């Protein structure tokens, strides 16, 4: 990453390069600090970071290597992982009507029987020194599999795909979304088969599952509370 200088069209202070006897990188002057007295608002720190091109995977001097299809230490071998990835991604594309180009340029990694979606061509994991830490994941936890081996896209993946989802999606209004997020089932007249992407005002907010007594939300409780708070505040 590199820090690019910010020029804001509002009152603000430059980033700090020294404080309380400490010196910081001089490029931090390109950041911006907004104090309450500037705009009669809350405080805010802004810095614009630009991602640099990833080093070539063959650049052994920096310890970079290609990202493998299986997370280091996972017992699954690469051929099994490729089969799992192909089956899972194909099923999601078919069920939710997602065009192949929606995931173009992205890669997949298997860890613990789950699929993670990422955009990294290489990573420096081999050069990191051992310590009181461990690599947990790379990218977005995107696909899980139920006890029958059927792929289940996560709420995160469906939200990321958003408008790329053209099938198996159900639009809900304010009242229906509120009930779903409260853990209630919402009766639906339309026929639904399999998992559904729940849409609100045209945007995917999470995953739902239909039953004989209606649609049920599978949005995690913590995220449901955040969505409820957003609705209460009038946010869309």
Beta strands, then each sheet from edge to edge (+ up, - down):
strand 1: 2-4
strand 2: 13-14
strand 3: 18-19
strand 4: 22-23
strand 5: 32-34
strand 6: 44-46
strand 7: 48-50
strand 8: 65-66
strand 9: 107-111
strand 10: 114-118
strand 11: 122-123
strand 12: 140-145
strand 13: 151-153
strand 14: 169-172
strand 15: 195-200
strand 16: 203-211
strand 17: 214-217
sheet 1: 1+ 7-
sheet 2: 2+ 5- 6+
sheet 3: 3+ 4-
sheet 4: 8+ 11-
sheet 5: 9+ 10- 12+ 13-
sheet 6: 14+ 15+ 16- 17+
end
